Amino acid sequence: MKKGSCHHCGNALEFVERVFRSDTCSKCGSDVYCCLNCSNYDESAHNQCREPQSEKVSVKDRRNFCEYFSLREGPSSSMAADKAAEARRKLEALFKK
């Protein structure tokens, strides 16, 4: 069983065998087989991917043909970054003069 979460809405995802290129999130309809849901995705890595043999993918939130896709377990880094940015905005608003 493959488990992860949607990069767009955070919805829990479960797949019996593997993620297919055509799979979408049941809540928001976003593509699941994309860089932002991949365990190899890393914003600080070359081409934003930890897999050195992968080809460059320019659109990270759309389905692609990457052979190295592996569903990321837990929330995506973009969701964590959004939560951190929201917390920072709330703190700034709290201490705003």
N, C-alpha and C positions, 0 to 999 in steps of 0.2 A: 504494500500500500504506500503510495506517494502522498505526502502531506505538505502543504505550504500555505501561502496566503497571497492574495491578489496585490500586485504592485500599485494598483489604482485606488481600490476601496478598502483593502485590508481583509476582505472576505476570506474565510477559511476554505481551502481547496483540498479535495481528496480525489485521488485517481487510483484505480485498482492496479493496473499494470504499469503504464507509462503515460506521459503527456504527449498527445498528438498535436501536430501543427495547427489543426483546425479547432482545438479546444478553446473555449472562452469562459470567462467568469460568469457564473450563474446569476450573480447579483448586478454587476454593472456592464457585462458584455465585453470587457477588455480581453485582448489576446493573452493567453497564458504562456504560450511558447514564444517568449520574447526575452531579450537581454535582462530587463529589469526584474524578471522572476527567476533568473538563473543563478545558481550558486557560484558561478565563475565571474559574475559581474562585480567589478570593482572600479569605482570612479578614479582611483589613483593609479591604476595599472595602464600599461600601453594598450591603446584601443579600448580602454575601459573593460578589459577582460583578462583574467588570470591564466587563461589557456593560451600559451604562446603560439600554437598552431592554428588557431581560429582566424578566419578571415574577418576583416573589418565590417562591422554592421553600423550604418550611419543612423538609422532610426531605431532607437533602443526600446520603444514601447509598442512596437508592432511585430507581428509574427515574422519569422525568418527561417532560413534553411540551415542554421548552424548544427553541425553534427555533434557538438560538445555540450548541448543543452542538458542541464540537470536542475530539476525544480529546487529552488531555495526553500529550506525549512525555516519556518518562522516568518516574522515580518521582513519586508524588503528594506534595504538601506534608505530608499527614497521616502518610505513611510516614516522611518525613524527620524530622518532629517526634517520632514514636515512637522513632526511633533516637537522636535527641539526648537524649530523656528517659531512655532506657535507659543511655546513656553517662554521663549525670549521676548516675544511681543507683549505677552501678559505681564512679565516682570518690568519691562520698560514702561508700560502704561501705569503700573502700580506706583513706580517711583518717579513718574513724570512730574515736573514742576509747573 
